[in-house]
């Protein structure tokens, strides 16, 4: 046990040795609740886990057996720090579906796109540098930027995505403070957590603003192929060229357990990304890369993505229908793809404070506070429809509605004098299945 003026009593004898940036790494009470929420009787509307059971077992067995039988020694060996050439060729073909023209040499394979985002932040962000992000934004990105001590400035969104005028104002404010702006981080397709898609016209406006201001755009696109009714507009990388770093992932379209993602970046940045990746992991997993390569070379993966689209569309419909029935007056987004829906609670309710009660009622969600780097989000929750069955979604929304109605009754009865937005400067570190 160690006593320090700054930290009081600590059971960690190394507490005084940590780098300053480690102060932003904290596991909240929210994280501990998800251990309880993983019980089978709890309907979890929290986690962003793809429904991998939709991939036929026999297909996976065949893929794994081929890799082991035909390429076993290669699969178990170190590989290139930039990624396997065959996989990079396959990635180029996949990105072409969203309008991106690239060469295999433009691609850097990463251990999931989260690794790619961390590498980008490591290369660009000094303590205090500004990173502009949507309001709300991806919880994993908030954790990355916090760990590198970035000053995250959120820009308001509406049904068409980030608002260009608000983006211009945020840039102007940071410039007036004399602070460097290192990047604009965006999830333009089927946004996590908001579920909205950045319109085609706004993509061009945002790119023009970024170009004129000399700011790099980071386009994070794990959900782009998971559209329901019609494809999203072409990727920002397709129009923005060298002014855009593109992050892709196989986690949502194949399997997150393989941990394979990629980055497409301008030449100079790409070279540094490879060096930074080699310093961190030496090389991404050869085994995982060869499994992904074999799957996309040998299987009808486009048909499998069609299966995912239909499955997730049905589950989206089940959630929207259940909300209309149980909570008809509550505002929420209605996504045209992806995994998530963003819900606004009645006045006075706090999503973070309400979560323990929800778990007691055997339903879980992700509080909106997780998706901001500041003190916002208490009035919102993210609901994920990707993993539960439509029947479980209907039941989960019913349980959630019961909690919300009872919370509203309590407020109307007792009118507690408490803030709806308690200040919390720590970005919560989420469990992997929340992303």
C-alpha positions in Angstrom: 0.0 0.0 0.0 1.3 3.4 -1.0 0.3 6.8 0.2 0.7 9.8 -2.2 -0.3 13.4 -1.9 -1.9 13.2 -5.4 -3.6 9.9 -5.2 -4.2 9.2 -1.5 -4.0 5.5 -0.7 -3.2 3.1 -3.5 -2.7 -0.6 -3.7 -0.6 -0.2 -6.8 3.1 0.3 -5.8 3.9 1.7 -9.2 1.3 4.4 -9.2 3.9 7.2 -9.1 5.7 5.8 -12.1 2.9 6.0 -14.7 3.1 8.4 -17.6 0.7 11.4 -17.3 -1.4 10.2 -20.2 -2.3 7.0 -18.3 -4.6 9.2 -16.1 -7.3 9.0 -18.9 -7.4 5.2 -18.8 -10.1 4.3 -16.3 -12.6 1.5 -16.1 -15.9 2.9 -14.9 -18.7 1.4 -13.0 -20.5 1.0 -16.3 -17.8 -1.5 -17.4 -18.4 -3.6 -14.4 -22.1 -3.7 -15.0 -21.6 -5.5 -18.3 -20.2 -8.5 -16.5 -23.7 -8.8 -15.0 -25.3 -8.0 -18.3 -23.7 -10.9 -20.0 -25.9 -13.3 -18.0 -28.2 -15.2 -20.4 -31.4 -13.9 -18.8 -30.3 -10.3 -19.6 -31.3 -9.0 -23.0 -28.3 -6.9 -24.0 -29.0 -4.1 -26.4 -25.5 -2.7 -25.6 -22.9 -4.7 -27.6 -21.8 -4.1 -31.2 -21.1 -7.8 -31.8 -21.8 -9.0 -35.4 -24.0 -12.1 -35.7 -21.2 -14.4 -36.8 -23.4 -17.4 -36.4 -24.9 -16.4 -39.8 -21.7 -17.7 -41.4 -22.1 -21.4 -42.1 -20.0 -23.6 -39.8 -19.0 -25.8 -42.7 -17.7 -22.8 -44.7 -15.5 -21.8 -41.8 -14.2 -25.3 -41.2 -13.3 -25.6 -44.9 -11.5 -22.2 -44.8 -9.5 -23.0 -41.7 -8.6 -26.5 -42.9 -7.3 -25.2 -46.3 -5.1 -22.6 -44.5 -3.7 -25.2 -42.1 -3.3 -28.0 -44.8 -2.0 -25.8 -47.6 -0.3 -22.9 -45.9 0.4 -24.0 -42.4 4.1 -23.1 -42.0 3.4 -19.7 -43.6 0.4 -19.1 -41.4 2.5 -19.7 -38.3 5.4 -17.5 -39.3 6.2 -13.8 -39.0 5.0 -11.7 -42.0 5.4 -8.3 -43.6 4.8 -5.3 -41.3 2.6 -3.8 -44.1 0.5 -7.0 -44.4 0.3 -10.0 -46.7 0.3 -9.0 -50.4 -2.6 -11.3 -51.3 -4.8 -9.8 -48.7 -3.9 -6.2 -49.7 -4.9 -7.1 -53.3 -8.2 -8.4 -51.9 -8.8 -5.2 -49.9 -8.3 -3.1 -53.0 -11.1 -5.0 -54.7 -13.4 -4.6 -51.7 -12.8 -0.9 -51.5 -13.6 -0.5 -55.2 -17.3 -1.3 -54.2 -17.4 2.0 -52.4 -15.7 4.0 -55.2 -12.1 3.9 -53.9 -9.3 3.5 -56.4 -6.1 2.2 -54.8 -3.2 -0.1 -55.2 -2.1 -2.9 -52.9 1.0 -0.8 -51.9 -1.4 1.9 -50.6 -2.8 -0.5 -48.0 -1.4 -1.2 -44.5 -2.9 -4.1 -42.7 -3.5 -3.7 -39.0 -4.7 -5.7 -36.0 -8.2 -4.5 -36.4 -9.1 -0.9 -37.4 -8.8 0.1 -33.7 -5.1 -0.6 -34.1 -5.0 1.6 -37.2 -6.7 4.5 -35.4 -4.2 4.2 -32.5 -1.3 4.3 -35.0 -2.7 7.5 -36.6 -3.1 9.2 -33.2 0.4 8.1 -32.2 1.8 9.7 -35.4 -0.1 13.0 -35.2 -1.3 13.9 -31.8 0.7 15.8 -29.3 -0.8 16.6 -25.8 -3.3 19.4 -26.2 -3.7 19.1 -30.0 -7.2 19.4 -31.2 -9.1 16.5 -32.8 -12.5 17.3 -34.2 -15.1 14.6 -33.9 -18.9 14.2 -34.4 -21.2 14.7 -31.4 -21.5 11.9 -30.5 -18.6 9.7 -31.6 -17.2 6.2 -31.4 -16.4 5.2 -27.8 -13.2 3.4 -28.9 -11.9 6.5 -30.7 -12.6 8.7 -27.6 -10.4 6.3 -25.6 -7.6 6.5 -28.1 -7.6 10.2 -28.4 -7.8 10.6 -24.6 -4.8 8.3 -24.2 -2.7 10.6 -26.4 -4.1 13.6 -24.4 -5.9 15.2 -27.4 -8.3 18.0 -27.0 -11.4 16.5 -28.6 -13.9 19.1 -29.9 -17.3 17.7 -30.8 -19.3 19.1 -33.7 -23.1 18.8 -33.8 -24.8 16.3 -36.2 -28.3 16.1 -37.6 -30.1 13.5 -39.7 -27.7 14.2 -42.6 -24.5 13.8 -40.5 -22.0 16.4 -39.3 -23.2 20.0 -39.9 -20.7 21.9 -42.1 -21.4 25.3 -40.6 -20.8 23.9 -37.1 -17.6 22.3 -38.3 -16.4 25.7 -39.7 -17.2 27.3 -36.3 -15.3 24.7 -34.4 -12.3 25.1 -36.6 -12.4 28.9 -36.2 -12.7 28.6 -32.4 -9.6 26.3 -32.2 -7.7 28.6 -34.5 -8.6 31.6 -32.3 -7.1 29.8 -29.3 -3.9 29.2 -31.2 -4.3 25.4 -31.0 -3.2 23.0 -33.7 -5.9 21.0 -35.3 -4.6 17.6 -36.3 -7.6 15.8 -37.8 -11.3 15.6 -38.4 -12.4 12.1 -37.3 -15.6 10.9 -39.0 -17.8 7.8 -39.3 -19.8 8.8 -42.4 -21.7 5.5 -43.0 -24.3 4.2 -40.5 -22.6 6.1 -37.7 -21.6 4.5 -34.4 -23.5 5.4 -32.2 -26.0 7.7 -34.0 -26.9 5.4 -36.9 -27.1 8.4 -39.4 -25.2 8.6 -42.7 -23.4 11.7 -43.9 -25.1 12.8 -47.1 -23.3 13.0 -50.4 -23.5 16.8 -50.6 -22.2 17.2 -47.1 -19.3 14.9 -47.8 -18.1 17.3 -50.4 -18.7 20.3 -48.2 -16.6 18.7 -45.4 -13.9 17.8 -47.8 -13.7 21.3 -49.1 -13.6 22.8 -45.6 -10.8 20.3 -44.6 -8.8 21.0 -47.8 -9.1 24.8 -47.4 -8.1 24.6 -43.8 -5.3 22.1 -44.4 -6.7 19.5 -42.0 -6.5 15.8 -42.5 -9.7 13.8 -42.6 -9.8 10.3 -41.0 -12.7 8.3 -42.4 -13.6 5.3 -40.2 -15.8 2.9 -42.2 -16.5 -0.5 -40.7 -20.2 -0.6 -41.7 -20.1 0.7 -45.3 -21.2 -2.5 -46.9 -24.0 -3.2 -44.4 -26.7 -1.1 -46.0 -30.3 -2.1 -45.9 -32.2 -0.3 -48.7 -29.5 1.4 -50.8 -25.8 1.8 -50.6 -24.3 4.8 -48.8 -22.7 7.5 -51.0 -19.2 6.8 -52.3 -16.5 6.9 -49.6 -14.9 10.2 -48.8 -11.5 8.8 -49.7 -12.9 8.4 -53.3 -13.4 12.2 -53.6 -10.9 13.5 -51.1 -7.8 11.5 -52.3 -4.6 12.3 -50.4 -6.4 14.5 -47.9 -8.2 11.4 -46.4 -6.9 8.5 -44.3 -9.3 5.6 -44.7 -9.9 3.0 -42.0 -11.5 -0.4 -42.9 -12.2 -3.6 -41.0 -13.3 -7.2 -41.5 -14.7 -7.3 -38.0 -18.3 -6.4 -39.0 -18.4 -8.2 -42.4 -16.6 -11.4 -41.4 -15.3 -12.0 -37.9 -14.0 -9.6 -35.1 -12.1 -12.5 -33.5 -9.6 -12.5 -36.4 -8.6 -8.9 -35.7 -7.9 -7.8 -39.2 -8.3 -4.2 -40.4 -6.5 -1.8 -42.7 -5.5 1.7 -43.4 -5.2 3.6 -46.7 -3.1 6.7 -46.4 -0.9 9.1 -48.4 2.6 7.7 -49.2 4.5 9.6 -46.5 2.0 8.7 -43.8 1.8 5.1 -45.0 5.5 4.6 -44.5 5.4 6.0 -41.0 2.3 3.8 -40.3 4.3 0.7 -41.2 7.2 1.7 -39.0 4.9 2.5 -36.1 3.0 -0.8 -36.6 6.3 -2.8 -36.6 7.3 -1.1 -33.4 4.1 -2.1 -31.7 3.3 -5.6 -33.1 6.2 -6.5 -35.5 3.6 -7.8 -38.0 -0.1 -8.5 -38.0 -1.1 -12.1 -37.6 -0.2 -14.2 -40.6 -2.7 -16.8 -39.7 -5.6 -14.3 -39.4 -4.6 -12.7 -42.7 -4.5 -16.0 -44.6 -7.9 -17.0 -43.2 -9.4 -13.8 -44.4 -7.7 -14.1 -47.7 -8.9 -17.6 -48.3 -12.5 -16.7 -47.3 -12.7 -13.8 -49.7 -11.0 -15.7 -52.5 -12.9 -19.0 -52.2 -16.4 -18.1 -50.8 -19.3 -16.2 -52.2 -18.7 -13.4 -49.7 -21.0 -10.9 -51.4 -23.9 -13.3 -50.9 -22.9 -13.7 -47.3 -23.0 -9.9 -46.9 -26.4 -9.9 -48.5 -27.4 -12.4 -45.7 -26.1 -10.0 -43.1 -27.9 -7.1 -44.6 -31.2 -8.9 -44.5 -30.6 -10.2 -41.0 -29.7 -6.8 -39.6 -32.5 -5.0 -41.5 -35.1 -7.4 -39.9 -33.6 -6.7 -36.5 -33.6 -2.9 -37.1 -37.3 -3.2 -38.1 -38.0 -5.2 -34.9 -36.4 -2.5 -32.7 -38.1 0.4 -34.5 -41.5 -1.3 -34.3 -41.0 -2.1 -30.6 -40.0 1.5 -29.8 -43.1 2.8 -31.7 -45.3 0.5 -29.7 -43.7 0.9 -26.3 -42.3 4.4 -26.4 -44.1 6.3 -29.1 -43.2 9.8 -28.0 -39.5 9.2 -27.6 -37.1 10.5 -30.3 -34.7 8.1 -32.0 -32.8 7.6 -35.2 -33.9 5.1 -37.8 -30.7 3.8 -39.4 -30.5 2.7 -43.0 -27.6 0.4 -42.3 -25.2 -0.7 -39.6 -25.8 -1.8 -36.1 -27.1 1.1 -34.0 -29.9 3.4 -33.0 -29.6 6.6 -30.9 -32.4 7.4 -28.5 -33.1 10.6 -26.6 -34.6 10.1 -23.1 -37.4 12.2 -21.6 -36.2 15.3 -19.7 -34.7 14.7 -16.4 -33.5 11.1 -17.0 -29.8 10.2 -16.9 -28.8 7.2 -18.9 -25.7 6.4 -16.8 -27.6 6.6 -13.5 -30.5 4.6 -14.9 -28.3 1.7 -16.2 -28.1 -0.3 -12.8 -31.9 -0.2 -12.6 -32.2 -1.4 -16.2 -29.8 -4.3 -15.6 -31.9 -5.2 -12.5 -34.9 -5.4 -15.0 -32.8 -7.7 -17.2 -32.0 -5.3 -20.0 -28.8 -3.5 -20.9 -27.8 -0.6 -23.1 -24.9 1.7 -23.5 -25.2 5.2 -21.9 -24.7 8.1 -24.2 -22.0 9.5 -21.9 -19.6 6.9 -23.3 -19.6 8.6 -26.7 -18.4 12.1 -25.7 -15.1 13.4 -24.5 -16.8 16.0 -22.4 -19.9 16.1 -20.1 -22.6 15.4 -22.6 -24.7 12.4 -23.5 -26.5 11.8 -20.2 -29.9 12.2 -22.0 -29.1 9.6 -24.7 -28.6 5.9 -25.0 -27.2 3.7 -27.8 -29.3 0.6 -28.7 -27.6 -2.2 -30.7 -29.8 -4.4 -32.8 -27.1 -6.5 -34.4 -26.8 -9.5 -32.1 -30.1 -10.3 -30.3 -32.9 -12.1 -32.2 -36.0 -10.0 -33.2 -37.9 -11.7 -30.4 -35.3 -10.7 -27.8 -35.1 -7.2 -29.2 -38.9 -6.8 -28.7 -38.7 -8.2 -25.2 -35.6 -6.0 -24.4 -37.4 -2.8 -25.6 -40.4 -3.8 -23.5 -38.2 -4.1 -20.4 -36.4 -0.8 -21.2 -39.7 1.0 -21.7 -40.8 -0.2 -18.2 -37.7 1.2 -16.7 -38.1 4.6 -18.5 -41.7 4.9 -17.5 -41.0 4.2 -13.9 -38.1 6.7 -13.9 -40.3 9.3 -15.3 -42.9 8.6 -12.6 -40.3 9.0 -9.9 -39.1 12.3 -11.3 -42.7 13.6 -11.6 -43.4 12.5 -8.0 -40.3 13.7 -6.2 -38.6 16.2 -8.6 -35.1 15.5 -7.3 -32.7 18.4 -7.6 -29.8 16.8 -9.4 -27.9 17.6 -12.5 -28.7 15.7 -15.6 -25.2 16.0 -16.8 -22.6 15.3 -14.1 -19.1 16.3 -15.0 -16.9 13.3 -15.8 -13.6 14.1 -17.5 -12.6 10.4 -17.9 -13.3 8.6 -21.1 -14.6 5.2 -20.1 -12.6 2.2 -21.4 -15.3 -0.1 -22.9 -15.2 -3.9 -23.1 -14.4 -5.2 -26.6 -18.0 -6.3 -27.2 -19.3 -2.7 -26.9 -17.6 -1.4 -29.9 
